Each structure stands twice: as structure tokens, then as C-alpha cells.
Amino acid sequence: MNSFFSRKCIASLLLLATLVGTALPLLSSCDGAAPATETKTVASTEETGTGETAPATKEKERPNVAKGVIPEEKNLVLQMEKIPIANSSMTEDQLRDIILQFMKLQLTFAYTPDLGDREDYGYYISAISDAYDVNINDESIDNCKVTFQEEKYYGGIFYCGQTHGSVYRWLPFYDAETGIMDFEPIINSRRINYKDKWPDGGSGIFGNSCSSAVFWAFCRVSNKLTSCWTAHWSPKYGFVKVGDFTLSENDTISGDSDQIASKNGSQKMYRAYAQVQKADGLVHSGHAIMAVEDAHVEYHPNGTIDGENSYIIFCEQKASFLTGSPEDGGVDLSYPLNDSGAVYRVQGNFPGTCTREKWNFSYLYSKGWFPFTIPELAGLDPVEDPVVEINHEGDTIKYSALRSKAITANYIISDIHLTVTDRSGKECFTGMYAVPSGGAEALWRVGLNTALYSNTLYGNKGHIGWNLSEYTNGNYTLNIDCRISTGALIRVYSGTLVE
């Protein structure tokens, strides 16, 4: 399959150690390196460092995908450049704006898929099976399937159940000029036979869920959250309560959260909602949202909060391109893409781009919603400088030793890039690895063994390891870069690759 990407900004991206320009390409070749078996190439006039002709990716013609269809404000690469990297000198308001900018981008950026030889691609969302009366043993299972087709436009990171994928991982496969997204790594990393009954549960690397979407947005600023799941929104996992409500005995929002709210009483919960500011989150049993502006609060003459007329405007990652249930019509949720009449289908919701979501305090209380924030916004912890390390020192690194190396960081890790350059500095190969879905604790430390030999992004899971073995004669430099949740791309190692 073809990979679409721009290479213009790689050097400045690494120099600044931030997400600027376009991200690293999936594969290039020089000095006789063998291309991946799944990559289609044609001859190129570009020469390698040895004077040989390098293979280059052949672009598939897409006559109905014109440049400029996706406007700049919905371009993933261009908008990611504009989000500042958080630091300790920023005000609370600046930090909240960073969180909201990122949340909006991951929910609403636009793309059109490149599916290679496929006519379409779809995966199943088990979370909506009850609403659509699905029996997985008959054709009704397709009620839970979201489908993608070439030359159509879509918005936002996928919703996939029980996943914590980040939008940073989309960058290397997204063409900033056309908005074409290479679906090869998405399809390669799909969860087949999901939960032993769903044919395809979507990619745990490229998709996320309601709570993990909020988690990644929070982690643009915070390194204190240790879990991304709704049941773990509590001080035990780094979250900070907004208000003085009392949690359940196990100190988490789990089970019947409406019953936990009722024990606190309406006015105590209303006072908590009244303290919600933009970029704070709210959670109840099985779902999480984020406030996009400060709470609107109105009072009764006696000074108590009017729960019917006080409200919160919020955004959320949702499970379907369709309305919430067949009772609401079950129609496609399509929204304006540009000023020329093009539309795109969006799973998530951000007010102003998609529908305007507004819930009053009375509704929030009846459903058991609880507001939380992060320590850095509550004045309890400063924004820390990033620290990213690899357990290796020296100007050379043995190929045979790579499998024992690991990268650790004080912020959660999105993805790792291993890039080979020749003596002239020309890039010969680059590959990416990202941790599949699982516990968020796995995102603080990434072992290279899996990246090299069990990497689900590629048709051959040993793609990176096999390619690196071609560059061990002492004439090539291996660069290892780590992208963390703040958006920074940090070089953790650069040295000569040897046997």
C-alpha cells in the first residue's frame, strides 16, 4: 500500500524536539537497503549516498481527492504545529487552552482514507450493541460496524472500545497537502476476533475511547495521571476532585454513580458543578466528557443553585458515526467540512464543529456525573520538564543488544521512531512503534524488543528489526526518538549501529 507523507520538516522537528511540520515517514531506503516486502516501489531519480538509485514510493492516483478540500483549521499536521508545548512559566488559563486545543483537534481533524486494494474497511464497536439490538450471529451485527471508503471524508480519531491510542500516531501516515490517511498500519494493527466474538475491534493503536481521549488531552500538561479508564478517576490515580463531594468506599467512580451522587445530595453536587472550568473533566459510570467553557450558574432567590437553568457545555469522544440510538433516527452524523459544500462524518463531538452539547446540573446529578481536574490546573503540582532516557550509553550500539533496551519517560509515551542515516546524513530507513491498548502504566516504559520483532503496524511484525540488520557495518547512524504526551519529540539516542 502507498504511504503518503511530507519530508520537508523532519530536520526542524527533531531539532526543536516538538511536533512541528510533518512527522516521520514510514519507510525510505538508501545504500542498498531492502524495502519492506509489503511496500510497492518504482524507480526514482533520487540518488543515494553511494550514487545508486533509491526506490521510492509510488503514489496512487486519487482524481477525486483535490488539494484544499480539507481547510487548514481541520488539517491534522498544520493544527498540531500550532498547539504550544506546556511549561512551568505558563498561566493556568494558557494550560487550559492547550488542553482544549488538543481535545478539539483529536475529535475533529479531517482526513480521507487510502485503503490500497480494498473497496472499504470497517470495524465493530461492541459498546453500542445494546442500543442497536445486535445479535453477533446474524446480519444485525453490521449495526455496530463503522465503515470507511476512499474519496469520502471523515473526522477525528476512531472510537474503539477499551483503547488508549493517541492522535500523534496518525501524523506519520497523514499527508498534510491532501489529507489522505494511509490506512495500512491501521488495518495491520486491528484487533481480530475481539473479545472472542467480534470479527474486528478496530486498532488499539490508532483508536481511543471517551475516557482515554480526555486522558491524552490532560496529559498535554500533566504527568501525574496513572490510569485512563473511567473507573479510575480518583485521587488514587492522580485526578483531583472539583468540589467537596464524597466518593464511594473504594474511592472510584464505578458501578452506579447516580447512587453515589444521591448520597452527596443535589446541592453539594451542584456546588461542585458550579466550580467546573474549561478543560476540566466529568465522569460517570462508563463515560467521560470535558467542559469546553466555565460552568454557567444561576441561583434561586434563597441562594441555592438553580439546577434546571445552570449548565455545562462539553465535548466528548463518542462510539459511532450515527446518532445515539435508532430512536433518534439512526442517521449519519455529517458536518460541514469547508465552505464549498463538502461534508465529513465525525464520531466525536466538539461544540462549534459538531453539535452543541449542553447538560444542566439537574441532568448531571440525576445521571451521577462527577467533576475532576489535574494537579497542574489545581495549583497542586508544577508542569515538569520532560525527562526521557534509554538504558544505553556510548557512541556505538550493537544490533544484537537493541532488544534489551528500553525507553522510560516522566510523561506517557505515544510512539518511538528508529531512523538510520548514512555518513552524509541522508535518511535510509525509519520505522515507528506504539504500545497497543492495555493498561496506561505500559505507556511510561517501552521496550525495544517488541518494537523490533512484534510490531503490529507492519505486515511483517519483524519489519524494523529485519531492516536494521542491513545497516550494521559501522557506516550508519541509528537515531531513536520518543514522542511524549506533551507533544514533544525528543531524541534519546544517536550513535553508530554495529554488529
VEXDREN-2710 file (C-alpha; in Angstrom, 1 decimal):
% VEXDREN-2710
k/r/px/py/pz
1/MET/0.0/0.0/0.0
2/ASN/1.1/3.6/-0.5
3/SER/2.3/5.8/2.3
4/PHE/1.6/9.5/1.9
5/PHE/3.7/11.9/3.8
6/SER/5.8/15.0/3.5
7/ARG/9.5/15.0/4.5
8/LYS/10.1/18.7/4.4
9/CYS/10.1/19.4/8.2
10/ILE/11.8/16.3/9.7
11/ALA/15.1/18.1/10.4
12/SER/13.5/21.0/12.2
13/LEU/11.1/18.7/14.0
14/LEU/13.9/16.8/15.6
15/LEU/16.0/19.9/16.2
16/LEU/13.1/21.6/18.1
17/ALA/12.1/18.3/19.8
18/THR/8.5/19.3/19.3
19/LEU/5.7/18.4/16.9
20/VAL/6.2/20.8/14.1
21/GLY/5.9/20.1/10.4
22/THR/5.0/16.7/9.2
23/ALA/6.0/13.6/11.1
24/LEU/8.4/10.9/10.3
25/PRO/7.8/8.7/7.2
26/LEU/7.1/5.0/7.4
27/LEU/9.9/3.9/5.2
28/SER/12.6/5.2/2.9
29/SER/15.7/3.4/1.5
30/CYS/19.2/4.2/0.6
31/ASP/22.6/2.5/0.1
32/GLY/21.2/-0.8/-1.0
33/ALA/18.8/-1.4/1.9
34/ALA/15.9/-3.8/1.0
35/PRO/12.5/-2.2/1.1
36/ALA/9.7/-3.9/3.1
37/THR/8.0/-6.7/1.2
38/GLU/4.6/-5.0/1.6
39/THR/5.8/-1.7/0.1
40/LYS/5.2/-1.1/-3.6
41/THR/8.0/0.9/-5.2
42/VAL/9.1/2.3/-8.6
43/ALA/12.4/3.7/-9.8
44/SER/13.3/7.2/-8.6
45/THR/15.7/9.7/-9.9
46/GLU/16.8/10.5/-6.4
47/GLU/20.3/9.2/-5.7
48/THR/21.6/7.5/-2.6
49/GLY/24.8/8.4/-0.8
50/THR/26.7/5.8/-2.9
51/GLY/25.4/7.1/-6.2
52/GLU/22.8/4.3/-6.5
53/THR/19.2/4.9/-7.4
54/ALA/16.9/4.5/-4.4
55/PRO/13.4/3.0/-4.6
56/ALA/10.6/5.5/-4.0
57/THR/7.0/5.0/-3.0
58/LYS/4.6/5.1/-5.9
59/GLU/1.6/7.4/-5.3
60/LYS/-1.8/6.0/-6.3
61/GLU/-3.8/8.4/-8.4
62/ARG/-6.7/9.9/-6.5
63/PRO/-8.5/12.1/-9.1
64/ASN/-11.4/12.9/-6.8
65/VAL/-9.3/14.0/-3.9
66/ALA/-8.3/17.5/-4.6
67/LYS/-5.8/19.6/-2.6
68/GLY/-7.5/22.2/-0.5
69/VAL/-10.7/20.2/0.2
70/ILE/-9.7/20.0/3.8
71/PRO/-9.3/23.5/5.2
72/GLU/-6.3/24.5/7.3
73/GLU/-8.3/24.6/10.5
74/LYS/-9.1/20.8/10.1
75/ASN/-5.6/19.7/8.9
76/LEU/-4.1/17.4/11.5
77/VAL/-0.4/18.3/10.8
78/LEU/-0.9/22.0/10.4
79/GLN/-3.0/22.4/13.5
80/MET/-0.8/20.2/15.7
81/GLU/2.0/22.7/14.9
82/LYS/0.0/25.5/16.5
83/ILE/-0.5/23.9/19.9
84/PRO/2.1/25.1/22.3
85/ILE/4.2/22.8/24.5
86/ALA/3.3/23.3/28.1
87/ASN/5.9/24.6/30.5
88/SER/6.0/25.8/34.1
89/SER/6.0/29.5/33.1
90/MET/2.5/29.4/31.6
91/THR/-0.6/30.6/33.3
92/GLU/-3.4/28.3/34.3
93/ASP/-5.5/29.8/31.6
94/GLN/-2.8/29.1/29.0
95/LEU/-2.6/25.5/30.1
96/ARG/-6.3/25.0/29.9
97/ASP/-6.3/26.4/26.4
98/ILE/-3.6/23.9/25.4
99/ILE/-5.7/21.0/26.7
100/LEU/-8.8/22.2/24.8
101/GLN/-6.9/22.8/21.6
102/PHE/-5.6/19.3/21.7
103/MET/-9.0/17.8/22.6
104/LYS/-10.7/19.7/19.7
105/LEU/-8.1/18.6/17.2
106/GLN/-8.2/14.9/18.1
107/LEU/-12.0/14.9/17.8
108/THR/-12.4/17.0/14.6
109/PHE/-9.4/16.9/12.3
110/ALA/-10.4/15.7/8.8
111/TYR/-9.0/13.0/6.5
112/THR/-9.8/10.8/3.6
113/PRO/-8.5/7.2/3.7
114/ASP/-6.2/5.4/1.4
115/LEU/-7.3/1.7/1.5
116/GLY/-4.9/0.2/-1.0
117/ASP/-6.7/-2.6/-2.9
118/ARG/-9.7/-2.6/-0.5
119/GLU/-13.1/-1.3/-1.6
120/ASP/-13.8/-0.3/2.0
121/TYR/-12.8/-1.0/5.6
122/GLY/-14.9/-1.3/8.7
123/TYR/-14.7/-2.4/12.3
124/TYR/-17.2/-3.2/15.0
125/ILE/-18.0/-1.2/18.2
126/SER/-19.3/-3.5/20.9
127/ALA/-20.2/-0.6/23.1
128/ILE/-23.2/0.3/21.0
129/SER/-24.5/-3.3/20.6
130/ASP/-27.3/-2.9/23.1
131/ALA/-28.6/0.4/21.6
132/TYR/-28.8/-1.2/18.2
133/ASP/-30.3/-4.6/19.3
134/VAL/-27.3/-6.5/17.8
135/ASN/-27.1/-10.3/17.6
136/ILE/-23.5/-11.1/16.6
137/ASN/-24.6/-14.3/15.0
138/ASP/-26.7/-12.7/12.2
139/GLU/-26.6/-9.7/9.9
140/SER/-27.7/-7.3/12.7
141/ILE/-24.0/-7.3/13.7
142/ASP/-23.4/-4.7/11.0
143/ASN/-25.5/-2.2/13.0
144/CYS/-22.3/-1.9/15.1
145/LYS/-20.0/-1.5/12.2
146/VAL/-18.4/1.8/11.1
147/THR/-17.2/1.8/7.5
148/PHE/-14.7/3.9/5.7
149/GLN/-14.4/4.4/1.9
150/GLU/-11.9/6.2/-0.3
151/GLU/-12.8/9.6/-1.7
152/LYS/-15.1/10.2/1.3
153/TYR/-14.1/12.4/4.3
154/TYR/-14.1/11.6/8.0
155/GLY/-13.3/13.4/11.2
156/GLY/-11.4/12.7/14.4
157/ILE/-9.6/9.8/15.9
158/PHE/-11.5/6.5/15.9
159/TYR/-13.6/5.4/18.8
160/CYS/-12.6/1.9/19.7
161/GLY/-13.7/0.2/22.9
162/GLN/-11.1/-0.2/25.7
163/THR/-8.3/1.6/23.9
164/HIS/-5.9/4.4/24.6
165/GLY/-4.4/5.3/21.2
166/SER/-3.1/8.8/20.6
167/VAL/-3.6/11.1/17.6
168/TYR/0.2/11.6/17.5
169/ARG/0.4/8.2/15.9
170/TRP/-1.6/9.4/12.9
171/LEU/0.9/12.0/12.0
172/PRO/3.5/9.9/10.1
173/PHE/0.8/8.5/7.8
174/TYR/-1.2/11.7/7.1
175/ASP/-0.4/13.8/4.1
176/ALA/-0.6/17.4/5.0
177/GLU/-1.3/18.5/1.4
178/THR/-4.2/16.3/0.6
179/GLY/-5.4/15.0/3.9
180/ILE/-5.0/11.4/2.7
181/MET/-4.5/9.0/5.6
182/ASP/-2.7/5.7/4.9
183/PHE/-4.8/3.0/6.4
184/GLU/-2.3/0.2/6.1
185/PRO/-0.9/0.4/9.6
186/ILE/-4.5/0.9/10.9
187/ILE/-5.7/-2.3/9.2
188/ASN/-2.5/-4.2/10.2
189/SER/-3.0/-3.4/13.9
190/ARG/-6.7/-4.2/14.1
191/ARG/-7.9/-6.4/16.9
192/ILE/-9.2/-9.5/15.1
193/ASN/-11.7/-11.7/16.9
194/TYR/-12.1/-9.0/19.5
195/LYS/-13.4/-10.4/22.8
196/ASP/-13.6/-13.8/21.1
197/LYS/-16.7/-12.8/19.2
198/TRP/-16.4/-9.6/17.2
199/PRO/-14.6/-10.0/13.8
200/ASP/-12.7/-6.8/14.1
201/GLY/-12.5/-4.5/17.1
202/GLY/-10.5/-1.7/15.4
203/SER/-7.0/-0.6/16.1
204/GLY/-5.9/-0.3/19.7
205/ILE/-3.0/1.9/18.5
206/PHE/-4.9/4.4/16.4
207/GLY/-8.2/4.4/18.2
208/ASN/-9.2/5.6/21.6
209/SER/-12.3/5.8/23.9
210/CYS/-14.2/8.5/25.7
211/SER/-12.0/8.5/28.8
212/SER/-8.7/8.0/27.1
213/ALA/-9.4/10.9/24.8
214/VAL/-9.8/13.1/27.9
215/PHE/-6.7/11.4/29.4
216/TRP/-4.4/12.3/26.4
217/ALA/-5.7/15.9/26.5
218/PHE/-5.0/16.2/30.2
219/CYS/-1.5/14.7/29.6
220/ARG/-0.6/17.5/27.3
221/VAL/0.0/19.2/30.7
222/SER/0.0/16.6/33.4
223/ASN/2.3/13.7/34.2
224/LYS/0.5/12.7/37.4
225/LEU/-2.3/10.6/35.9
226/THR/-1.6/6.9/36.2
227/SER/-4.8/5.5/34.6
228/CYS/-7.0/6.4/31.7
229/TRP/-10.1/4.4/32.5
230/THR/-13.4/5.8/33.9
231/ALA/-13.4/3.6/37.0
232/HIS/-10.0/5.1/38.0
233/TRP/-10.9/8.8/38.1
234/SER/-10.0/9.4/41.7
235/PRO/-7.2/10.9/43.8
236/LYS/-5.6/7.4/44.0
237/TYR/-4.8/7.7/40.3
238/GLY/-3.8/11.4/40.2
239/PHE/-7.1/13.0/39.5
240/VAL/-8.2/16.0/41.6
241/LYS/-11.8/16.4/42.7
242/VAL/-13.6/19.6/41.7
243/GLY/-15.8/20.3/44.7
244/ASP/-16.0/18.6/48.1
245/PHE/-18.2/15.7/47.2
246/THR/-17.7/12.3/48.8
247/LEU/-16.7/9.3/46.8
248/SER/-17.7/5.7/47.2
249/GLU/-15.9/3.4/49.7
250/ASN/-13.4/2.2/47.1
251/ASP/-12.6/5.9/46.2
252/THR/-13.5/5.5/42.5
253/ILE/-16.4/6.3/40.2
254/SER/-17.6/2.8/39.4
255/GLY/-20.9/0.9/39.5
256/ASP/-24.0/3.0/39.9
257/SER/-22.5/6.5/40.0
258/ASP/-26.0/8.0/40.3
259/GLN/-26.4/6.4/43.7
260/ILE/-23.0/7.8/44.8
261/ALA/-24.2/11.3/43.7
262/SER/-27.6/10.9/45.5
263/LYS/-25.7/10.2/48.8
264/ASN/-24.0/13.6/48.4
265/GLY/-27.2/15.4/47.7
266/SER/-28.2/17.7/44.8
267/GLN/-26.9/21.0/46.2
268/LYS/-23.5/19.6/47.1
269/MET/-23.2/18.2/43.6
270/TYR/-24.5/21.4/42.1
271/ARG/-21.8/23.4/44.0
272/ALA/-19.2/21.0/42.5
273/TYR/-20.5/21.5/39.0
274/ALA/-20.5/25.3/39.6
275/GLN/-16.7/25.2/40.1
276/VAL/-16.1/23.5/36.7
277/GLN/-13.8/25.4/34.4
278/LYS/-12.9/24.9/30.8
279/ALA/-10.7/21.8/30.3
280/ASP/-12.0/20.1/33.5
281/GLY/-13.4/16.7/33.0
282/LEU/-16.6/14.9/34.2
283/VAL/-17.1/11.2/34.6
284/HIS/-19.9/8.8/35.5
285/SER/-20.2/5.0/35.2
286/GLY/-18.6/4.1/31.9
287/HIS/-18.3/7.5/30.2
288/ALA/-16.2/10.7/30.4
289/ILE/-16.5/14.2/28.9
290/MET/-14.7/17.5/29.0
291/ALA/-16.0/21.0/29.7
292/VAL/-15.2/23.5/26.9
293/GLU/-16.1/26.6/28.9
294/ASP/-16.6/27.6/32.5
295/ALA/-19.9/26.4/34.1
296/HIS/-22.9/28.7/33.7
297/VAL/-24.5/29.1/37.1
298/GLU/-27.9/30.6/38.1
299/TYR/-29.3/30.9/41.6
300/HIS/-32.7/30.8/43.3
301/PRO/-33.7/33.8/45.4
302/ASN/-32.8/31.9/48.6
303/GLY/-29.2/31.5/47.4
304/THR/-29.4/27.8/46.4
305/ILE/-28.2/26.8/42.9
306/ASP/-30.9/26.5/40.2
307/GLY/-30.2/23.1/38.7
308/GLU/-32.5/23.5/35.8
309/ASN/-31.0/26.7/34.5
310/SER/-27.4/26.1/35.3
311/TYR/-25.5/24.1/32.8
312/ILE/-22.2/22.9/31.3
313/ILE/-21.1/22.9/27.6
314/PHE/-19.0/19.9/26.9
315/CYS/-17.2/17.9/24.2
316/GLU/-16.8/14.1/24.1
317/GLN/-15.4/11.1/22.2
318/LYS/-18.3/9.0/21.0
319/ALA/-18.8/5.5/19.7
320/SER/-20.5/5.9/16.3
321/PHE/-21.0/7.9/13.1
322/LEU/-24.7/7.5/13.8
323/THR/-27.0/9.2/16.3
324/GLY/-27.0/7.6/19.8
325/SER/-29.8/5.1/19.1
326/PRO/-32.3/4.1/16.5
327/GLU/-34.9/6.0/18.5
328/ASP/-33.1/9.2/17.5
329/GLY/-33.3/8.3/13.8
330/GLY/-30.0/6.4/13.3
331/VAL/-28.9/8.9/10.6
332/ASP/-25.3/9.6/9.6
333/LEU/-23.7/12.4/11.6
334/SER/-22.2/14.5/8.9
335/TYR/-21.0/18.1/9.4
336/PRO/-19.7/20.8/7.1
337/LEU/-16.1/20.3/6.0
338/ASN/-15.4/23.5/4.2
339/ASP/-17.2/26.5/2.6
340/SER/-17.7/24.7/-0.7
341/GLY/-20.4/22.2/0.4
342/ALA/-18.2/19.2/1.3
343/VAL/-19.1/17.3/4.4
344/TYR/-17.4/14.8/6.7
345/ARG/-18.5/12.2/9.1
346/VAL/-17.4/12.7/12.7
347/GLN/-17.5/10.3/15.6
348/GLY/-16.6/12.7/18.4
349/ASN/-18.3/15.9/19.2
350/PHE/-16.8/19.4/19.8
351/PRO/-19.3/22.4/20.0
352/GLY/-18.9/24.7/17.0
353/THR/-17.7/21.9/14.7
354/CYS/-20.3/19.3/15.5
355/THR/-23.4/19.6/17.7
356/ARG/-23.6/21.8/20.7
357/GLU/-23.8/19.5/23.8
358/LYS/-25.3/21.2/26.8
359/TRP/-26.4/19.5/30.0
360/ASN/-27.9/21.2/33.0
361/PHE/-26.9/20.5/36.6
362/SER/-30.2/18.6/37.3
363/TYR/-29.4/16.1/34.5
364/LEU/-25.8/15.7/35.5
365/TYR/-26.8/15.0/39.1
366/SER/-29.6/12.5/38.0
367/LYS/-27.0/10.5/35.9
368/GLY/-24.3/10.6/38.6
369/TRP/-21.6/12.8/36.9
370/PHE/-18.6/13.8/39.0
371/PRO/-16.1/16.6/38.0
372/PHE/-12.4/16.2/38.2
373/THR/-9.3/18.1/37.1
374/ILE/-5.5/17.6/37.1
375/PRO/-3.0/18.7/39.8
376/GLU/-1.3/21.2/37.5
377/LEU/-4.6/23.1/37.0
378/ALA/-5.4/22.9/40.7
379/GLY/-2.1/24.5/41.8
380/LEU/-1.0/21.3/43.4
381/ASP/1.9/20.5/41.1
382/PRO/4.0/22.4/38.6
383/VAL/4.4/21.5/35.0
384/GLU/7.5/19.4/34.9
385/ASP/10.3/19.5/32.3
386/PRO/10.3/16.2/30.3
387/VAL/12.9/13.5/31.1
388/VAL/13.3/10.7/28.6
389/GLU/16.0/8.1/28.8
390/ILE/17.3/4.9/27.3
391/ASN/19.3/2.3/29.2
392/HIS/22.4/2.6/27.0
393/GLU/25.5/4.8/26.8
394/GLY/28.2/5.1/24.3
395/ASP/28.8/6.2/20.7
396/THR/28.0/2.8/19.3
397/ILE/25.2/0.3/19.9
398/LYS/25.1/-3.3/18.9
399/TYR/22.3/-4.6/16.8
400/SER/22.2/-7.7/19.0
401/ALA/21.8/-5.6/22.1
402/LEU/18.9/-3.5/20.9
403/ARG/16.3/-6.0/22.0
404/SER/17.3/-5.5/25.7
405/LYS/17.0/-1.7/25.6
406/ALA/14.0/0.3/26.9
407/ILE/12.9/3.9/26.9
408/THR/11.4/5.5/30.0
409/ALA/9.9/8.9/30.5
410/ASN/8.3/11.1/33.2
411/TYR/5.4/11.7/30.8
412/ILE/3.4/9.0/29.0
413/ILE/4.9/7.8/25.7
414/SER/3.0/7.9/22.5
415/ASP/5.4/6.4/20.0
416/ILE/9.0/5.5/19.3
417/HIS/10.9/6.2/16.0
418/LEU/14.1/4.4/14.9
419/THR/15.8/6.1/12.0
420/VAL/19.0/5.1/10.1
421/THR/21.1/7.7/8.3
422/ASP/24.3/7.3/6.3
423/ARG/27.5/9.3/6.6
424/SER/26.2/12.2/4.6
425/GLY/23.2/12.4/6.9
426/LYS/20.8/11.0/4.4
427/GLU/17.9/9.0/5.8
428/CYS/18.0/5.4/4.8
429/PHE/15.2/3.9/6.9
430/THR/12.7/4.8/9.6
431/GLY/10.1/2.8/11.4
432/MET/7.6/3.6/14.2
433/TYR/6.4/1.6/17.2
434/ALA/3.5/2.4/19.5
435/VAL/2.1/0.5/22.5
436/PRO/-1.1/-1.4/21.8
437/SER/-4.2/-0.9/24.0
438/GLY/-3.8/-2.1/27.6
439/GLY/-3.1/-0.6/31.0
440/ALA/-1.9/3.0/30.8
441/GLU/1.1/2.0/33.0
442/ALA/2.6/0.4/29.9
443/LEU/3.0/3.9/28.4
444/TRP/5.7/5.0/30.9
445/ARG/8.2/2.4/29.7
446/VAL/8.6/1.0/26.2
447/GLY/10.9/-2.0/25.5
448/LEU/12.5/-2.1/22.1
449/ASN/12.2/-5.9/21.7
450/THR/8.5/-5.6/20.8
451/ALA/9.2/-2.6/18.5
452/LEU/11.8/-4.6/16.6
453/TYR/10.2/-8.0/16.3
454/SER/6.5/-7.9/17.3
455/ASN/5.4/-4.6/15.7
456/THR/1.8/-4.8/14.5
457/LEU/2.0/-1.7/12.3
458/TYR/3.6/-3.7/9.6
459/GLY/2.6/-6.8/7.6
460/ASN/5.9/-8.3/8.8
461/LYS/6.0/-7.8/12.5
462/GLY/9.8/-8.0/12.4
463/HIS/9.9/-5.2/9.9
464/ILE/12.1/-2.8/11.9
465/GLY/14.4/-5.5/13.3
466/TRP/14.9/-7.0/9.8
467/ASN/15.7/-3.7/8.2
468/LEU/18.1/-2.5/10.9
469/SER/20.1/-5.7/10.4
470/GLU/21.1/-4.3/7.0
471/TYR/22.9/-1.4/8.5
472/THR/25.4/-2.9/11.0
473/ASN/28.7/-2.5/9.1
474/GLY/29.7/0.6/11.1
475/ASN/28.8/3.2/8.4
476/TYR/25.4/4.1/9.6
477/THR/23.9/6.1/12.5
478/LEU/20.9/4.9/14.4
479/ASN/18.7/7.7/15.9
480/ILE/16.0/6.9/18.4
481/ASP/13.3/9.5/19.1
482/CYS/10.4/9.4/21.5
483/ARG/7.2/11.3/21.3
484/ILE/5.6/12.0/24.7
485/SER/2.2/13.3/25.6
486/THR/3.2/17.0/25.8
487/GLY/3.7/16.9/22.1
488/ALA/7.5/17.0/22.3
489/LEU/9.5/14.6/20.1
490/ILE/12.8/14.0/21.9
491/ARG/15.9/12.3/20.7
492/VAL/17.0/9.8/23.3
493/TYR/19.9/8.2/21.4
494/SER/22.2/8.8/18.4
495/GLY/25.1/6.5/17.7
496/THR/26.7/4.1/15.2
497/LEU/24.9/0.9/14.7
498/VAL/27.3/-2.2/14.7
499/GLU/27.0/-6.0/14.7
END
